[in-house]
Amino acid sequence: MKITYLMVLFMLLQITVVSSQTKYTYPVQPGTSEWKKFKSTAEMINACQLPDDIVRNSTTEELLEICLNYPLIDNYVANNSYYEGFNNIVLGFNGLKEFFSRDNAHSVLLKYYLAEDLTNIEKLNADILKGKFVYRITTLELMLANTSIINKLSQTEKTAALKGLETKYALKGKYADYFGYTGKASIAFLGNKILPDLGKQKETVNSALESFLTRMTYLDEKSMDSLINKLFAK
């Protein structure tokens, strides 16, 4: 992926203590003295696993919020494929594994994503908060692209998802200084994960495009724009 506003803020965000609107707060968080004692990512992952009672007793809505506040949720930016990077995060975190196993995960996630208003970025004064907001939207799009979620969406839900993507794409253009290339890439990738199930054709005319459509690797912006134009063609 190209270096973007999103990636520039990554290191800053790693030292920001995440606030949660749910009943659960991670016992060790970035920026604390306890966090600084960790000598490996594996230690961080182990420290952030959810207690069994939280996994069992949280509603799917609560669990989604808990997962979005997972201290390592944004580590996918260290991978050349955000999609593969995020899937690796899922494999290492019991909260995400539980979320994706829930029967209503797809409907809860889609409802949450569609309700996200990208104009709220204007209300955030600090760049670090705007960066966190951008991360949150990208993470939601990566979650929606998960195969288990795509497979559970009804045709009506897929149509609603595409309409939501089109709306968010327009707003990402308005706030391009913040969303940049990654904002386009996540829209194009998710949209083309949905489109084949709606009977629309996706083209894999070269290896770079095919790699993007399957792995969300880098694609030049001209090809990206062409892909998005086809995605939202009337």
N, C-alpha and C positions, 0 to 999 in steps of 0.2 A: 504494500500500500504506500501511497505517497505520504510525505510528512504533512500533516494538517494541523489546524488549530486544535482539533481534538487530541492529537498526539502530543503537541507541545504542552498541553495542560496535564498530561498523564502523571508525570512525576509529582506535580503539585498536589494533584488529587489524592495521591497515595498517602499524603501526610495529613489529609483532612479527616477529622473524625465524623463519621456518618451518623446523622440523626435519624431516628426511626419513628414512624407514626404508629407502629404496632406495639404489641405487648412484649416483644422480645428485643433485647439489646445485646449485641455481641460482647462477650466479657473482655476480649482483648481487641483493640482497634488500632489502625495506623496512627502514628503520631504520639502514642503513649510510650512510656519507658518500658513497659512489658513487651510491646511489639518490637522495640529496638533490640531486645535480647535474642530474638529469633535469629538463627544462623542459616536457615534454609527456607525455601518456599514450602517444602513439605511440613515443616514445623508450623508455619502459618496456617496451612490448610487444616492440619490436625486440630489446632486451637480453635478454629472457626466452625467445626462440625456442630450441628444442632443437637441438643439433648433429645432423647427418644420421645419424651412427653410433648415437646414442641412439635416434632415431626408428626406425631399421631394426632394431636388434639387441635392443631391450628386449622382453621378453615382454609380453603384453597385461596381465597382472597387475601387472608392474613399471610399465608405462606408465600404468595407472590411478592408482597411488600418486604417480607423478611429476606427473600432471595435477592431482590433488587438492592438491598442494603448490605449484602454479603461483601465484606471488605476486599475480596479478591475478584469481584465480579467483572472488573474492567481489564483484567490481565490479558484478554484476548488481543489487545493492541500490540503486544509483543510478538505476535505471530503474523507471518506474511499473509495468512488466510484468517481473517477474523472469524469466519464460520467454524473452521477447524479448531481455532484457538478457544472459541466459546464451548465447543463440544468437549474439549479437554477439561474445561472448568467444570462442566456438568458431571463428568466422570469422577471428579475428585470431591464433590460436595453433596452431602446427603440431602440437603434442602432442595436443591435443583432436581436431583434424581426423584425425590418424593413428589415434587410439583408436577413433573412431566408424567408421572404415573397416575395422577388423579384423573378420573373420568371426565371431570368438567374443566380441566386445565385449559383446553382450547377456547371455551366460551368465556371464561374468566379473563384470560389473557387478551383476547380480541376486544372485549368490552373495555378493558383498562387502556389498551393502546388507542382505540378510537376516541376515548375521552380525553386523551392528552392534547392540550392546546399549545401548539408551538409558539403562539404569540406571547405566552407567559415568559418567554426568555427576555422580553422587554422589561419585565418587572424586577429582574435580577440585576443588581448594581455591580456586583463583583464578578470579574472575569472567571474566577475559580468556580463560582456558582453556575455561571452560564455553561462552563465546560462540563460540570457535573450533569446539568440538564441535557446537554447534547449526548453525553454517554448514556444516560437513561433511555433516551429515544432509540439510540443504536442498539442497546441491549435488548429492548423490547422487540425490535425488528429481527434480531438474531434468534430470539426465543420463538417468535412466530414462524421462523423458517425451519424450526426443528421438525424433522420428519413425522414424529408422533403427533405434533400439533396439526400440521398440514393434512394428515390422513384423517383426522377427526372432524375437521371443518365441513359443515354442510355446504351445499352449493350456494345457498343464500348467504351464509357467513363468508364464503370466499368472495362473492360479489361485493359484499359490504367492506371486506378487507381491501379489495382493489380500489374502491371508491375512497376509502380512508387514505390509502397510499397516495392517490392522486392529489388529494387535498394537502397532505403533508409534504409532498414533493414541491408543490407550489410555494408553500411557506418556507421550505428549506431554501428555495431559490431566493426568497426575500431576505433570509438570514444566512446567506451563503458565506459570509465572513466567519461564521461559527460552524456551520455544518459542512461546508466545503465538499471535497471529493467523496469523503466517506458517507455523507448524507445522500449523495446520488447512488453510491454503490449499494448501500443497504436496501434502498428502495428497489433498484433494478434486480438485485438478487432475490429478495423476497417475492416481488411481483412475478418473476419468472419461475419461482417454485410453485406458485399458485396457478398460473396460466395454463399449464398443460392439462390440469384436471378440469379446466373450464372449456376444453376443446380448442384452445387457441395454440397456434404454432410458435415454438421457439426455435430459432435458427442457431446451429452450431457450425458455422462456416469455416472456422479456423481454430487452431489449438488454444489460442489465448482466450477467445470467446467461450469455448467449451470449458476451459479451466475455470473461468469466472462463474459460469452458470452452475457448475457442480461444486466449486470450492470457495468462491468469492475471493479469488486472487486478483492481482492488478489487471485492469483493462484500461486502455487509453481512452481519453475523454470523448473523442469523436465517436468511437464505437459505443461508449456508454450512452451518449446522447441519442444515438440511433436506436439503441435498445430501449431506452425509456420512451422515445417517441412512438415506437411500435407498441409498447406496453399500454400506453394511454390513447392509442388511436381510436377515434370515434367510428 
